[in-house]
Amino acid sequence: MAELCSYVIEEQIAVVTIDHPPMNALDEATKEAIGRVFDELDQRRDELRAAILRGAGDKAFVAGADINSFLTLTPDAAKRRQKRTHAIVAKIEDFQWPVIAAIDGFCLGGGLELALCCDVRYAEEQSRFGFPEVNLAIFPGNGGTVRSLRHAPLGKVKELIFGGEMISAQEALACGLIEKVVPRGQALEAAMTLARRIAGRGPLGVAAAKKSINRARELSVAMGLESESDLWSGLCATEDQKEGARAFLEKRPPKFLGR
């Protein structure tokens, strides 16, 4: 039996695969497996420069939650479960290196919430997106109403959540939920192309940029600028920052060491 979540490392890129047939639904065991993988990748972060998150098979990235468990869920148990889910997905959002979602099918409910924790989302043309939770008399409560507002306009978010309908990859692109649409079968390679490009850049700059962008979402402009200044100036004490400047002036490729 395949692991619910596993990874391989290639060219300093971790490819993380969720494998819960047939639709990679996010039951509690699958979420815990995702958390364990990102904990392990965090321990191996010096070996990495980027990560890709994908779903096994060709039907779904992740198509929602385990609905069976809802039948016996009490408010207290639901609150505990949500807090645990929030902690798990934060491991992706706060991971040191950029995480790219490679979406090749249905990306619904908890799956879309998971994708929105990634830094960049590439989707194949046949992919479908949505928050169908209102059909079950609930709503996307594991970050869906919060993170979607960082990408799509308020009215579009409300239309998606209130209506509970699916939209196409092109519609998701147009409203800002994803960054690129690619032909069927090409999401992983497109994500690898971007990950390789990121891996070739100054790693300390990339990591600091991710931290600065994520912090800025929660801060006023003045506080965001102060945080940005602290992170930027700190890079001036690194060997990589000097190497990048020297390489540019000497018209040669830089040799970054991550320190």
Secondary structure as UniProt FT lines:
FT   STRAND          5..10
FT   TURN            11..12
FT   STRAND          13..18
FT   TURN            21..24
FT   HELIX           28..43
FT   HELIX           45..47
FT   STRAND          50..55
FT   STRAND          60..63
FT   HELIX           67..72
FT   HELIX           75..93
FT   STRAND          99..103
FT   STRAND          106..108
FT   HELIX           110..115
FT   TURN            116..117
FT   STRAND          120..124
FT   TURN            125..126
FT   STRAND          128..130
FT   HELIX           133..136
FT   TURN            141..143
FT   HELIX           144..147
FT   HELIX           148..150
FT   HELIX           154..163
FT   STRAND          167..168
FT   HELIX           169..175
FT   STRAND          180..182
FT   TURN            184..185
FT   HELIX           187..199
FT   HELIX           203..216
FT   TURN            217..218
FT   HELIX           221..235
FT   TURN            236..237
FT   HELIX           239..249
FT   TURN            250..251
//
